[in-house]
Structures are given as C-alpha cells and as structure tokens.
Amino acid sequence: MAVPTLGNPQNTIEILKKYNFTFQKKYGQNFLIDIHVLDKIIRAAEITKDDFVLEIGPGIGTMTQYLAQAAGKVAAVEIDKALIPILEDTLSEYDNVMVINEDVLKLDIPKLVNEENGGKPVKVVANLPYYITTPIIMGLFEKHVPMESITVMVQKEVADRMQVGPGTKDYGALSLAVQYYAEPYIVANVPPNCFMPRPKVGSAVIRLTSHEKPPVQVEDERLMFRIIRASFNQRRKTLANGLNNAADLNIPKEVIVESIKELGKGPSVRGEALTLEEFAKLSNRIDEKLKGEML
Ligand code: SAM
C-alpha cells in the first residue's frame, strides 16, 4: 500500500504550485499540514480495514491518504471542482477511494451508504469547512445516516458547545442535539499553525460516538427539537414566553404553563436551565396535552 506523501508544509506547497491552486475563502479551505494532528485524528476514529469511511471536504487529499491506508474503503465528498484533478494525482496510488464532486449538504448520504456499504454504519472523518459545521453535523443525525461515529476538526468554540451541559453560556440547541444522538469527547485542541492558510480561530478534534439508542425517551423527536430551538431563540426570555412567542409552535399558553409546572419548575425558569431529560419530559407532556385536546 502507498505511503502518505502529504501532511507537511513543503509537499503541500509543491502540490498547490504544480496546479496553480488558489484558496477559496468561501469554501472554508484550511488544509492540514501537521502529521501529528493527522495521526491523532486517525487514531481517535479507530479505523480498521473493515470500515467504510465518509470524508467531507478532502481538499488536496492529505487526510484522505491516511484514511485510505487505514480503512477498507473511503468516499470523499469535495465541492470545489478545482481540487478534483489534484485529488486524482495525490490519490492515484490508492484503489479504495472514490471522490465525489458534490456539495455535501445536497448529497443523498443515506443512499450513498446504502449503495456502497450495504446500509451498514459508517465512520465519518473530516476536517470540516467551518462555515457549515452545524448544518453538516445536524444533517447527518437528522437524516439518520447509519453511523458508528463522527470524528471531526471543528472550531474550538463549536466543540465546546457540543459537549457542555446546562448552566454554561455555551449550552444551547447544538449541545442538546449532539448529546441526544451521541456521546461527545474532545480529542485534542489544535492551534492555527497546523493549517495552511492559518485560520483566525483555534480548532479542536471532537469525536461523537453514536448512541445505540437515545439516552431519553421522546414521543415526538421533531416536536422536542422545535421546543428546544424556540427556548434558545430568545435566551433572555423565560421558557414559557419563549415557547409562547414561537410562531411555528402554536401551542396554547395554558398547555405551556401547565406542562412547565408539571416538570416541577417555577414560572420564571429559562430554557438554558433544562437538561436533555427535562426537555424530553416537557415535550412528552406537551405532546400528550395537544393530542388530548384534539380528541
Ligand atoms: N481535508 C482537507 C485537509 O484537512 O487538509 C481540507 C479541509 S478544509 C478545512 C475543508 C474542505 O471542505 C475544503 O476542501 C473545501 O473545499 C471543502 N468544502 C467546503 N464546502 C463544502 C461542501 N459544501 N461540500 C463538500 N465539500 C466542501
């Protein structure tokens, strides 16, 4: 099997020059140039030859080379067509990689996993484009892509938001969604000098290991996430007012007030004080009352 040639500044610069490549800011292009960080990501993802890996945004193929070495098969989705001839070159020695020139947000990933891995769970590994971190991760979860884990480089602040609990300023809809679907673990903090060009913010590698089943029981997942979003949309308002003002929820005020009371919370409680379990209970109460009203 071929040995990775990328992952250091000299070889990266050489490839960029050879193809006269110009970085596209709009695509969040910050390429990894540090072998130690690449090793850490591959180790944290626990990839074996039995694995099918989905890589989002391969860039010039730096991490893809490492993934191809460790995994059975790799599908790498890249939006920038200027990178496709470069990937053909840097990945020419690997026969277990397929490059897909697509916007990952538009790609039917469940279909890809079905066709390429017989619907068996995949491992997602990526140095994500930061401008769309949340829609990518939420999309993977909400579309119920069969996944064992997601191991990704994200902005440090976003990694923190994913793993905190109630009572902290970073706690929000992203924390609750991630923790409903997975167990987050911050693998490493990564400074800007490990990338070319250097990003303005610090980064972190986070591993999200999918739960076999969600840690709380929810009757209507979509309702719970609409409630969560509404309670964090208006952070300075009480939970009751936040839910009452949410145009898309349309829950009668008395149902909201009663359900919060039954949760054992006072009328001035804010959404940011509730745990995932409490949001699940609140959603189940509201769901029950709304269904009761319809009868
Ligand atoms: N994996 C490479 C590395 O670590 O050096 C590049 C990572 S760079 C942070 C993000 C990559 O995602 C870029 O190659 C960028 O062109 C690609 N990208 C940005 N938006 C995308 C999208 N919507 N769909 C697929 N790829 C995208």
Boltz pocket constraint, residues with backbone or C-beta under 6 A from the ligand:
constraints:
  - pocket:
      binder: B
      contacts: [[A, 26], [A, 27], [A, 28], [A, 29], [A, 30], [A, 31], [A, 32], [A, 33], [A, 56], [A, 57], [A, 58], [A, 59], [A, 60], [A, 61], [A, 62], [A, 63], [A, 77], [A, 78], [A, 79], [A, 80], [A, 83], [A, 102], [A, 103], [A, 104], [A, 105], [A, 126], [A, 127], [A, 128], [A, 129], [A, 130], [A, 132]]
      max_distance: 6.0
